[in-house]
């Protein structure tokens, strides 16, 4: 896994509305985002999460 602590602290702005609406912890949500190695997979995750908002 290529996820580093630096990436986890760099939280994507796209996740902010989702974390606010469902009152999720930002660090754990960012970790789940950065656990995906490929950018295309992360974009797919964001698209799916934004459907719930």
C-alpha positions in Angstrom: 0.0 0.0 0.0 1.4 3.4 -1.0 -0.6 5.5 1.4 1.5 7.8 3.6 0.7 10.0 6.6 1.2 13.0 4.4 -1.6 11.9 2.1 -4.0 11.2 4.9 -3.6 14.8 6.3 -4.2 16.1 2.8 -8.0 15.7 2.8 -9.7 16.1 -0.5 -12.3 18.9 -0.6 -14.7 16.6 -2.4 -15.2 14.6 0.8 -16.1 17.6 2.9 -19.9 17.7 2.2 -20.2 14.0 2.7 -18.3 14.1 6.1 -20.5 17.0 7.2 -23.8 15.5 6.3 -23.1 12.1 7.9 -20.9 13.5 10.7 -18.0 11.3 9.9 -14.5 11.8 11.2 -12.4 13.5 8.6 -9.1 11.6 9.2 -10.7 8.2 8.9 -12.7 9.2 5.8 -9.5 10.6 4.2 -7.6 7.4 5.0 -10.3 5.3 3.3 -10.0 7.6 0.3 -6.2 7.4 0.1 -6.2 3.7 0.7 -7.2 3.3 -3.0 -4.0 3.3 -5.0 -5.3 4.5 -8.3 -6.7 8.0 -9.0 -9.5 6.5 -11.1 -10.6 4.4 -8.2 -10.6 7.4 -5.9 -12.7 9.4 -8.4 -15.2 6.5 -8.6 -15.5 6.5 -4.8 -16.2 10.3 -4.8 -18.8 9.9 -7.5 -20.6 7.2 -5.5 -20.4 9.1 -2.2 -21.8 12.3 -3.7 -24.9 10.5 -4.9 -25.9 10.2 -1.3 -25.9 13.9 -0.6 
